[in-house]
Each structure stands twice: as structure tokens, then as C-alpha cells.
Amino acid sequence: MRTLLLLLIVCALGAYLTFRDRPIAQPPGVLVAEVPVQEDLWDDDQPFRHNGEFTVAPLARITLEARVLSRADYTFDTEAALAPVDLALGWQQMSDSAVLEKIDIDQRNRFYYWQVEDFPIPRKAIETQSANMHLIPGTRTVAKQLDAVREGELIRLQGYLVEVTRDDGWRWRSSLTRKDTGAGACEVIFVKRLEVLPAPGPV
């Protein structure tokens, strides 16, 4: 009897988590028209210690709105102590459901992968209007918000593109352009503010 009860609890929990984390459906049309905004640092944007063992050096300020194309959670790799969540984000044509339904998207090993049978938009548009972003929550509130973000949602975040070092020499540096691809092309963002946006009408 206890075994059956435990099995029912596990199944119910699994069903709840699946329902809670299900992707958000969005209508066709561009939902995020603007590109991420990268700005020079201010005078008071100085390196700081984080989590006791890391030094975070801001490289640029960044503000962006984007659609969540995919998310990946990490627990055991070196970077998990900083960025437990990666989000693949898209804007402009890569926020359009009519485009995204023709692109297979996957994340693994801190990379974002996409595959198509026929290009719904030019390859360059896919590469420059989407990116994999390693997100370092700057506060407990941001950490909770990141934990709840679902595929398909529209988000706005503000923070720093950063280089993170550890006293033993380990280093993790952000890309500073949305136009690169491959290893080293991901953004490493120290997230100061995060919010989920209501879905606007397509533009």
C-alpha cells in the first residue's frame, strides 16, 4: 500500500512539473522587434566579488527583450555555481512562431543548436537574431525568477556582459557581439533585473 501511495505521489508530482514547465504558445508574427542594446560602462561599474570565490568584471551594459526559445538547467559543471540556467533567446524574426515552427532547437553542454530542413529565413538572420546566454542571477529574487522562466515567454533583462575569474585561474568571458557563432560566441550576463512581459500583438 505504501509503495502504491508513493508511486501515485511521484506520478502526480511529475504531472504537475510537466504542466508547470510546459512551453507558452504564442501567435505568429514578430513579438520582439528591437535588438539587444549594449552600452559602454559607467564610471562606477567596477569589478566585484560574487559567491565568495569569483571576481566579476563588467565589460558592457546590456538591456534586452527576447522570446525564450529554449532553456537548459545545469547542476554539475564548473559554471553551475554561477549560472545554473542557460536561455536560448530570440528577437525580431526569431521571435515569430511562424518561423520557429520550422526550426528545431536544442541546448546541451552549454551550447545552443538549431537545425532546419528548409530555411524559413536566411541563415544569417537565425545566427544574428538569436543567441545562447549564460545567466548569472545577481540576487535571490532574480534566481527565483530565472527558475520559473518557461519556453515561449517574453522576457526583459538588464545587467552586465561580464568576464568572471576565480583565484585558481579559471576564466569565463562573454562575447561582446551578437554576430558571432561557435565556441566563445555565447553571452555571459550578470542579471540585475528580470521580468516576464505580457505578449503583445504581432508587429
C-alpha positions as CSV (number, residue, x, y, z in Angstrom):
1,M,0.0,0.0,0.0
2,R,2.8,2.4,0.9
3,T,4.6,1.6,-2.4
4,L,1.4,2.3,-4.4
5,L,0.9,5.6,-2.5
6,L,4.5,6.6,-3.1
7,L,4.1,5.8,-6.8
8,L,0.9,7.9,-7.0
9,I,2.7,10.8,-5.3
10,V,5.7,10.6,-7.7
11,C,3.4,10.4,-10.7
12,A,1.3,13.4,-9.5
13,L,4.5,15.4,-8.9
14,G,5.8,14.6,-12.3
15,A,2.5,15.6,-13.9
16,Y,2.5,18.9,-12.0
17,L,6.0,19.7,-13.0
18,T,5.3,18.9,-16.6
19,F,2.3,21.1,-16.6
20,R,4.1,23.9,-14.8
21,D,7.0,23.9,-17.2
22,R,5.1,23.4,-20.4
23,P,6.0,25.8,-23.2
24,I,3.9,29.0,-23.7
25,A,2.2,29.1,-27.1
26,Q,2.4,32.4,-28.9
27,P,0.7,33.7,-32.1
28,P,2.5,34.1,-35.4
29,G,4.2,37.4,-36.1
30,V,7.3,39.2,-34.7
31,L,6.8,39.6,-31.0
32,V,10.1,41.4,-30.2
33,A,11.0,44.0,-32.8
34,E,14.1,45.5,-31.1
35,V,17.6,44.1,-30.9
36,P,19.5,43.9,-27.6
37,V,21.1,47.2,-26.6
38,Q,24.7,47.1,-25.5
39,E,26.2,50.2,-23.9
40,D,29.5,51.4,-22.5
41,L,30.2,51.0,-18.8
42,W,29.6,53.8,-16.3
43,D,32.4,55.0,-14.0
44,D,31.1,53.1,-11.1
45,D,30.8,49.8,-13.0
46,Q,33.8,48.2,-11.3
47,P,34.8,44.5,-10.7
48,F,33.2,42.9,-7.6
49,R,33.3,39.6,-5.7
50,H,30.4,37.2,-6.1
51,N,29.6,34.0,-4.3
52,G,32.7,34.3,-2.2
53,E,35.2,32.8,-4.8
54,F,34.6,34.7,-8.1
55,T,35.5,38.1,-9.3
56,V,33.0,39.6,-11.8
57,A,34.4,42.2,-14.1
58,P,31.7,44.1,-16.1
59,L,32.6,44.5,-19.8
60,A,29.5,46.3,-21.0
61,R,25.9,47.1,-20.0
62,I,23.2,45.2,-21.8
63,T,19.4,45.5,-21.9
64,L,17.3,43.2,-24.0
65,E,13.8,41.9,-24.7
66,A,13.5,38.5,-26.2
67,R,11.5,35.4,-26.6
68,V,12.7,32.3,-24.8
69,L,13.4,29.7,-27.4
70,S,14.7,27.0,-25.1
71,R,16.2,26.6,-21.6
72,A,18.7,24.3,-20.1
73,D,19.5,23.8,-16.4
74,Y,22.9,22.8,-15.2
75,T,23.9,21.4,-11.8
76,F,27.3,19.6,-12.1
77,D,29.5,21.5,-14.5
78,T,32.1,24.1,-13.4
79,E,29.9,27.0,-14.3
80,A,26.8,25.8,-12.5
81,A,27.8,27.6,-9.3
82,L,27.4,30.8,-11.2
83,A,24.9,30.2,-14.0
84,P,22.5,27.4,-13.3
85,V,20.3,28.3,-16.2
86,D,21.1,29.0,-19.9
87,L,18.4,30.5,-22.1
88,A,18.4,30.5,-25.9
89,L,16.8,33.8,-26.7
90,G,15.4,35.2,-30.0
91,W,14.3,38.6,-31.2
92,Q,13.0,40.1,-34.5
93,Q,12.2,37.2,-36.9
94,M,13.4,34.7,-34.4
95,S,10.5,35.7,-32.1
96,D,8.0,34.8,-34.8
97,S,6.1,31.5,-34.2
98,A,5.7,31.0,-37.9
99,V,9.4,31.0,-38.3
100,L,10.2,29.0,-35.2
101,E,7.9,26.1,-36.0
102,K,10.2,25.3,-38.9
103,I,13.4,25.3,-36.8
104,D,14.4,22.5,-34.4
105,I,16.2,24.0,-31.4
106,D,18.2,22.2,-28.7
107,Q,20.6,23.1,-25.9
108,R,23.3,20.9,-24.4
109,N,26.7,21.2,-22.9
110,R,26.3,25.0,-22.7
111,F,25.7,25.3,-26.4
112,Y,22.5,26.2,-28.4
113,Y,21.9,24.2,-31.6
114,W,19.4,24.7,-34.4
115,Q,18.5,22.6,-37.5
116,V,16.2,23.2,-40.5
117,E,15.1,21.2,-43.5
118,D,14.4,24.4,-45.5
119,F,15.4,27.8,-44.3
120,P,12.3,29.9,-43.3
121,I,14.5,33.0,-43.1
122,P,18.1,33.5,-44.2
123,R,20.8,31.6,-42.2
124,K,22.4,34.9,-41.2
125,A,19.1,36.1,-39.6
126,I,18.9,32.9,-37.5
127,E,22.5,33.4,-36.3
128,T,22.3,37.2,-35.5
129,Q,18.7,37.3,-34.1
130,S,19.2,34.6,-31.5
131,A,21.8,33.6,-29.0
132,N,22.6,31.3,-26.1
133,M,23.0,33.2,-22.9
134,H,24.6,32.0,-19.7
135,L,22.7,33.9,-17.0
136,I,24.2,34.7,-13.6
137,P,21.5,35.7,-11.2
138,G,22.5,38.9,-9.3
139,T,20.0,38.4,-6.5
140,R,17.9,35.7,-4.9
141,T,14.8,37.3,-6.5
142,V,16.4,37.1,-9.9
143,A,17.4,33.4,-9.2
144,K,13.8,32.6,-8.4
145,Q,12.5,34.4,-11.5
146,L,15.0,32.5,-13.7
147,D,14.0,29.2,-12.2
148,A,10.4,29.9,-13.3
149,V,11.0,31.1,-16.8
150,R,9.4,28.9,-19.5
151,E,10.0,28.4,-23.1
152,G,7.9,30.7,-25.2
153,E,7.7,33.5,-22.7
154,L,8.8,37.1,-23.5
155,I,11.3,38.5,-21.0
156,R,13.2,41.7,-20.4
157,L,16.5,41.7,-18.6
158,Q,19.1,44.2,-17.6
159,G,22.7,43.6,-16.4
160,Y,26.3,43.3,-17.5
161,L,28.2,41.3,-20.0
162,V,31.0,40.1,-17.9
163,E,34.3,38.3,-17.5
164,V,34.4,36.0,-14.5
165,T,37.6,34.8,-12.9
166,R,38.4,32.6,-9.9
167,D,41.5,32.7,-7.8
168,D,42.8,29.4,-9.3
169,G,43.0,31.0,-12.7
170,W,39.7,29.7,-14.2
171,R,38.1,32.3,-16.5
172,W,34.8,32.7,-18.3
173,R,34.4,35.6,-20.7
174,S,31.3,36.9,-22.5
175,S,31.0,37.6,-26.2
176,L,30.6,41.3,-26.9
177,T,28.7,40.9,-30.2
178,R,25.5,39.2,-31.4
179,K,27.1,38.5,-34.8
180,D,29.5,35.7,-33.9
181,T,28.9,31.9,-33.8
182,G,30.5,28.8,-32.4
183,A,32.7,28.4,-29.3
184,G,33.1,31.7,-27.4
185,A,30.0,33.3,-29.0
186,C,27.7,33.0,-26.0
187,E,26.9,35.9,-23.8
188,V,27.7,35.6,-20.1
189,I,25.3,38.0,-18.3
190,F,25.2,39.1,-14.7
191,V,21.5,39.7,-14.5
192,K,20.5,42.6,-12.2
193,R,16.8,42.8,-13.2
194,L,14.4,40.3,-14.9
195,E,10.8,40.4,-15.8
196,V,8.3,38.4,-17.8
197,L,6.4,40.5,-20.3
198,P,2.8,40.2,-21.4
199,A,2.6,39.0,-25.0
200,P,1.9,42.0,-27.4
201,G,0.2,41.7,-30.7
202,P,2.5,40.7,-33.6
203,V,4.3,43.6,-35.2
